[in-house]
Amino acid sequence: MMKAIQERRSVRRFTNEMIDDKTIETLLRAAMQAPSAANQQPWEFLVVKDPRMKELLSKVSPYAGSIANAPVAIVMLANKERLQFAENMEQDMGAATENLLLQAADMELGAVWLGVAPVEARMNHIKELFDLPDHFVPYAVVPVGVPDGVGNRFIDRFDATRIHFETVD
Ligand SMILES: Cc1cc2nc3c(=O)[nH]c(=O)nc-3n(C[C@H](O)[C@H](O)[C@H](O)COP(=O)(O)O)c2cc1C
């Protein structure tokens, strides 16, 4: 199995080491390589480094405190104007988010997927915070940084009882 798939873990504590723009570009290149319905590529990315904005962004949900101590937070946005098959938006964005997480793990960085869509209150928090035009749909936030303490590591989740051949009986 690919090492990054095995070892990627949600990392919620980061050192204060900055992530350079070249590294951020590598992460976003990985996200943009994701499959999407009819190749619609609905994604756009808002890169947030400003400490005050990260602090406010960390209030998006009760489970997003990890944003505040990360050097950078990437807000995953879907652009409604790019949607040909709107019903596939969330799958497309999910694939892009996972690609980003795997690229981070491959570079020994820590990251975590923080859920935003489809919870209206969370989506509205981000729309208002960044004064987003209506066609941008906030999907998730991914804080990224150098892990502080426990980072990526393999945890075996294989469960043979989940596998069914030909029938689930
Ligand atoms: C759709 C989605 C939403 C998530 N939302 C949060 C969140 O709001 N806060 C958080 O700390 N982790 C969040 N996570 C991370 C999960 O808690 C984590 O993936 C899970 O516990 C498994 O741990 P692992 O990522 O280390 O394998 C989310 C993950 C997914 C896929």
PDBQT file of the ligand as one rigid body, heavy atoms in Angstrom, charges set to zero:
ROOT
HETATM    1  C1  LIG A 201     -15.919  14.713   6.569  1.00  0.00    +0.000 C 
HETATM    2  C2  LIG A 201     -14.947  14.788   7.721  1.00  0.00    +0.000 A 
HETATM    3  C3  LIG A 201     -15.122  15.760   8.675  1.00  0.00    +0.000 A 
HETATM    4  C4  LIG A 201     -14.215  15.851   9.752  1.00  0.00    +0.000 A 
HETATM    5  N1  LIG A 201     -14.367  16.880  10.641  1.00  0.00    +0.000 NA
HETATM    6  C5  LIG A 201     -13.474  17.018  11.650  1.00  0.00    +0.000 A 
HETATM    7  C6  LIG A 201     -13.571  18.126  12.537  1.00  0.00    +0.000 A 
HETATM    8  O1  LIG A 201     -14.485  18.957  12.440  1.00  0.00    +0.000 OA
HETATM    9  N2  LIG A 201     -12.624  18.243  13.506  1.00  0.00    +0.000 N 
HETATM   10  C7  LIG A 201     -11.596  17.353  13.640  1.00  0.00    +0.000 A 
HETATM   11  O2  LIG A 201     -10.761  17.553  14.532  1.00  0.00    +0.000 OA
HETATM   12  N3  LIG A 201     -11.481  16.280  12.814  1.00  0.00    +0.000 NA
HETATM   13  C8  LIG A 201     -12.384  16.100  11.808  1.00  0.00    +0.000 A 
HETATM   14  N4  LIG A 201     -12.258  15.050  10.921  1.00  0.00    +0.000 N 
HETATM   15  C9  LIG A 201     -11.150  14.069  11.092  1.00  0.00    +0.000 C 
HETATM   16  C10 LIG A 201     -11.639  12.757  11.684  1.00  0.00    +0.000 C 
HETATM   17  O3  LIG A 201     -11.961  12.918  13.044  1.00  0.00    +0.000 OA
HETATM   18  C11 LIG A 201     -10.553  11.669  11.479  1.00  0.00    +0.000 C 
HETATM   19  O4  LIG A 201     -10.310  11.501  10.104  1.00  0.00    +0.000 OA
HETATM   20  C12 LIG A 201     -10.945  10.324  12.095  1.00  0.00    +0.000 C 
HETATM   21  O5  LIG A 201     -11.059  10.430  13.494  1.00  0.00    +0.000 OA
HETATM   22  C13 LIG A 201      -9.929   9.213  11.747  1.00  0.00    +0.000 C 
HETATM   23  O6  LIG A 201      -8.634   9.547  12.210  1.00  0.00    +0.000 OA
HETATM   24  P1  LIG A 201      -7.403   9.680  11.179  1.00  0.00    +0.000 P 
HETATM   25  O7  LIG A 201      -7.738  10.791  10.214  1.00  0.00    +0.000 OA
HETATM   26  O8  LIG A 201      -6.223   9.977  12.027  1.00  0.00    +0.000 OA
HETATM   27  O9  LIG A 201      -7.287   8.389  10.431  1.00  0.00    +0.000 OA
HETATM   28  C14 LIG A 201     -13.145  14.936   9.858  1.00  0.00    +0.000 A 
HETATM   29  C15 LIG A 201     -12.981  13.956   8.871  1.00  0.00    +0.000 A 
HETATM   30  C16 LIG A 201     -13.857  13.888   7.805  1.00  0.00    +0.000 A 
HETATM   31  C17 LIG A 201     -13.628  12.865   6.716  1.00  0.00    +0.000 C 
ENDROOT
TORSDOF 0
